[in-house]
Amino acid sequence: MIAENKLNDFISKSAPKNYRVSYKYHILFWTLYFIFNTLRWSSIHDDLMYSLKTNLIGFPIHIALAYFNVYYLMPKFIYTKKYIRYVLYIIVALIVMLLVKFNLTYYLVSPMVMPEIAPDISRLTLDYAIQTMLGEFYVISFVTAIKITVDRLRENSKLHDLEKRQLTTELRFLRSQVSPHFFFNTLNNIYSLTLEKSDKAPIVVLKLSEFMRYLLYSANQPRQDLKNELDSIQNYIDLERIRFDDLLQIDVGISGNLENKKIAPMLLIPLVENCFKHGANKNIGKVDICIDAEVIDDYLYFKISNTTPPKDTRKTNATRNKGIGLSNVIKRLELGYNQTDYELDISEKNNKFQVSLKLKV
């Protein structure tokens, strides 16, 4: 329940803010459009006052029709696929607009309601109706196109934010999977040592505490110093050396410049753990594990291999490759890195299981 509440808090904090366009942008748009239209028609009529008066009448009608369409008609009829009713409402709205605009212009401005068509138009004619409706339809279409564009950008932004939240949540889940998996195995080691009353048990506990410190202070970051990751691997190896003694032969090689190199925390440790889980833990006799980490330019070349147990003491490869460790690493690489930033190869031949990773750091 606590984890669920934390996840909900994270999503609510990460959720996109309200994308509604501010009122000031609406006001700015219509103001600029009004000025442009007034100046345009004043040059056509060669009469600034006539253009100003007709636009003072026309623009409230423009605004009413445009908002009536985008905020009422479209959500109610277009989004619900009631297209015929939408067309009927648009026609009715245009007819009402036509009557209102004609009468307001005729009685408040001039009996010549549309001198650009003919100077003697002083009554409601078909030419006036067609020209006026086409003008209003142009304004409605223009505003609707802007609204659809803003809505599409908003939805794309919401989708992008949702994908980011899902990605972050899944990465955190995968990363959190590593810790219990590791501690489960290590606590089993400590339990075995305490049953034997071994003097090595305190050393194992100390090593485990150092590893926990790494998890608490480092592993929650998106990227961690590569050196810290390799140090934590060394701690893990030290824990396993205590457990297996002479039955385990480990060769570790680290080369190249590790300064300022970053890696996703706890990414390499499951690969090391996998060697012990499916190699040393299931082998009879000595087991060889070879780990090689080399940094060349901006890439880490990480190779790890272990001798495989006899066939009659292990599961099939298909089953074994589905373990938590390798699956976790594959998913984290897919989610946390671009496809061009890494190459992962898993193979088994000549009684050796090998994982090779090329990773941009």
Number of C-alpha atoms within 10 A of each C-alpha: 6 7 8 9 10 11 13 12 12 13 15 10 10 13 13 15 8 8 13 9 11 8 9 8 10 10 11 11 11 15 13 11 12 17 12 12 15 22 16 14 18 16 11 13 14 12 13 15 13 16 20 19 15 20 19 14 17 19 18 12 16 21 16 13 20 21 16 15 23 20 12 12 19 18 12 15 17 17 10 9 12 13 13 11 14 17 14 11 15 17 13 12 15 19 15 11 19 19 12 15 17 22 15 16 20 17 10 11 17 15 18 16 24 21 14 11 11 12 11 11 16 16 14 14 9 9 13 19 16 12 13 19 17 13 13 22 17 13 17 20 15 12 19 18 13 12 16 12 12 15 15 12 13 16 13 12 14 17 13 13 15 16 12 13 16 13 15 15 15 16 20 16 13 17 20 15 14 20 17 11 14 15 14 11 13 19 14 11 19 21 13 14 18 14 9 11 10 11 10 15 21 13 14 23 16 12 17 19 12 14 19 16 13 18 17 9 9 17 22 16 12 14 16 19 17 21 16 18 22 17 13 22 20 16 17 21 18 14 22 18 15 16 19 15 10 11 15 18 15 14 11 12 12 13 12 11 14 19 10 11 18 19 20 21 21 25 20 21 21 22 25 24 21 21 25 19 16 20 24 24 13 15 18 13 10 14 22 17 22 17 19 15 18 17 21 14 11 14 16 24 18 20 20 22 23 25 22 25 21 13 9 7 11 15 13 10 11 8 9 13 15 11 13 15 23 21 14 21 21 12 14 20 20 13 14 16 14 10 10 8 13 17 13 14 10 13 11 14 9 7 12 15 20 21 19 17 19 18 19 20 21
